[in-house]
Amino acid sequence: MNTTLLQSCHLGPGISPEQVTPEHFFLYLLTGSMVVYNGDKHYEINPGDYGLARKNHLLRYTKHPGDGNFRTIVVAFDEPFLRRFLKKHPFQIGIAGNDDSILFIRENRLLSSFIQSLKPYYLGSSEIDETFAELKREELLLILLKQDPGLAAILFNFGAPQKIDLKAFMNRNFRFNVSLERFAFLTGRSLSSFKRDFQQLFNDTPGHWLTKKRLEEAYFLIYKQSRKPKDIYMELGFEDLSHFSFAFKKQFGHAPTAGL
């Protein structure tokens, strides 16, 4: 497919910079590659790949430019849009067959044609003309559902996350830098019940446990795998290197320097 005239563009509400995905969104990679981590597995996305990132999943993106460029097409399927769509186009909604964070989508003629059809509407500022944005989102969703009707069970599930195994979830996702309110929501709990359940399970507060767990992981990466502090602090949920270094020294009695 000739995509040389198409730069990165975006349809719908902005994608949150948080590591939790607040809405479903469609992704098509034009240039570069990307690895997405969900706390349990890595998804590798290459040029020409189509995917659907699922709402309420913790995701971390590592982008690798190709020839100095990283270009994507991102189409957000926010809940208000999906509710309008469902009212206009009723679909039978079953039960989702899997819980993958990224669903890869097979290319077909309609999907290829849709990508090409964006060119006339692209304004050159990473946005499609607002007049046509809703129509193009609706067109894409019709194409996706025609190819895989099972996506309706995922896209049109407007309920909050169900209560899940808190211990398994936290041990898998402690590296993500999100608020306790987000952790509580994603495990199907109010903040107060999250804190209460956490104390019972771990005999510790969430904040103290998260810091301790991240520092233990940091120690292993630095002294067992020779990783550099500046390369790991963000992937372990610390906001800046100085905060990480201070917490590490407080915990272990020395700065996080390899070779000690």
N, C-alpha and C positions, 0 to 999 in steps of 0.2 A: 504494500500500500504506500502511495506517495504522500508522506506527511511533512515534507520539507517546508511547506508554506505555513504550517500550523505551529504556533508557539504554545506555551502553557496557557491553559484557560480554565475557567471555573464557572459552574452554574449552580445557583442556589445560595443559601446562607453560608457564611464563612465557616471553614473547618476550624474547630477549636485547637489551639496549640497544646492543650492538656494531653496527657498520655492516656486518658480514657476517651473513647470515641462516643460523643454525645448523640450522634445521628448516623444512620447508614450513609455510606457514600460509595459511588461508583468511581473506579480509577482506571485510566488507560495511560500506560507509560510510553511516551514518545522517544525520549532520549535519556540515557543514563540507566542506572539500575538501582534497586532498593532492596534492603533486607528489613523485614518487619518481625519484631519479636513480641510474643504475647505472654511471656512468663513461663511458657511451657515448650514452645517450638518456634522455629524460625521459618518465615515464608520468603522465598527469593522471587522478586518481581523484575522481569527483564523487558527491554523494549518490545512492544507489540503485545504485551500481556494485558488482559482485561481482568479486573477483580472487583469484588464487592466487600468493603470493610463493614463489619457488623457493629451495630449500636451497642453501647454498654459493654464494650470489651476493652481491656487495657492493652494498648499497642505502643511500641516504640519503633520509630522509623530511622534507619541509617541510610542516607542517600549517597550514591556514588555517581558523580557526573560523568557523562560520556563526552569526550573531546571538550571538556570544560563546561558542558551544558547539562542541565537537568530539566526536562520538560514533561509536563503531565497534562492530562485532561481530568478534572475532578468534577463530579456532579453529585451534589448533596441531595439526599432524600430525607428531608426533615419531616417530623410528624405532622405539622399542619398541611404540608403538601400531600403527604400520603393519605391523610384523611379526606382531603378534597378529591384526590384521584379515586379512592375507593368508593366514594359516593357517586362518582360519575361512571366508574367502571367496576361494578361489583364482581368480586372474585371469591371463589370457594377457598376458605382458609383451613388448612389441615394442621398437622403438628410437624414442626421442623425436624428434619432427619439427622442433623448433626449440629455440633456446637463450634465448628471451626470459626476462627476470628476473621480470616480472609477466605472468601469463596472465589476460586478462579472460574472464569466464564469462557466457554469455547467461542471462538470467532465464527461468525456466519455472515452471509451477504448483507443482511439488514444492519448488523452492528458495524460492519466496515463502511457501509453507505452513510450511517449516522455520523461517524467520525468525520468523514469527508464533508458532510452537509453543514458542519459548524463553521467552515471557512468563510462563507459570505457574511456571517453574523459577527465574526470576531472583530472587536474594536481595537485590538492592539494593546490593551491595558489589562490583560488577564481576565477580561469579562466579556460575556456575550450581551448584545443589545437587550436591555431589560424587556422590551416589547415582546421579544420572542423567547425569553428564557424559560417561562413556564411551559410553553408549547414544546420546546425541545426536551425538557425534563420529562414531560408526559410521553413524548414519542419514545425516548430511551426506555422508560419503564415498561411500556407496552411491548417493546422488542424483547426485553429481558424476560418478561412473564410469558410471552409466546414461546420462547425457547425452553424455559424452565418454570412451569406453573408452580412448582414446589417452593419457589422463592416467596410466594404470597404468605406462607406460614411464618417466614422470617420478617419480611418487610412490614406486614400489617399486624404484628404482635405489639400492641400498645401498652401492655401491662408492665409493671415494675418488675425487676429481677426477683425470682423466688428465693426463699431462704435456703442457703447452701452450707456445705461443710466449711466452717470458718477456719479451722486449723489448716486444712489442705490448701485453701485459697490463699491465706497469708504466707505460708511457707513457699508457695509458688510465685507470689507477686510482691514480696517485700521490697524488691528493687525499684518499684515504680514510685515516683515522687508525686503522689496525689494526697489530697486531704483525708483526714479520718472520716469526714462526712461522705466522701466518695467511696471509701472502702466499705463503710456501713451500707450505703445504698446498693453497691454491687453484690453484697452478700445477703441482701434481702432483709436488712435490719434498720431500725431507727438508730440514731447515734448512741442513745442511752443503752439500748439492748446490745448494741455492738460492743460497747465498753464493758458491760457486765459479762457478756459471754466470753469476751477476750480475757478478762481477769480470771475467770473460772478455768479456762483452758490453758493459759500460759502462766498463770500466777504472776502477772506483770501488767503494767499499763501499756497500751498500744504504742505510745510515743517512745517510751524507754526501750521496749522490745525491738521496735523497728531500727532504732539507732544501733543497738547492740548487734542485731543480726547483720546489718549492713557493714558494720566495722569488722565483724568476724569474717565476712566474705572478702572485704578489702585486704585483711591480713593474709588470707590464703592466696589471693591473686598476686599480691606484691612479693611475698616471701616464698611461695611455692611455684608460682608461674612467671615470676620476674616481670610482672606488669608495672607500668609507671603510674604513680598516683594521679598525674594530670590526665591520664588516659582512661581512668576507671571511675573517678568520683561521680560523674554525672550518670553513668549507667547503673550506679548503686543507689541513686536517689538523693544525692547531696546537691544542693543548689550552687555552691561555689567551692573552689579548692581550699580557700582559707578556712571555711567552716569545717570542711572534711578534715583538714590537717589538725585543727584545734581539737575536734572530737576524737580523732585517732590518738593524739598524744595524751589526752585525758584518760582514755581507755587503757592504753598499753604503756604509757610512761615514756614514750619517745616518738619522734616525728616519723611519718611514713616514708622512710628512705630505704631503698633496696640496699642490701649488703650488710645490714645489721645482724 
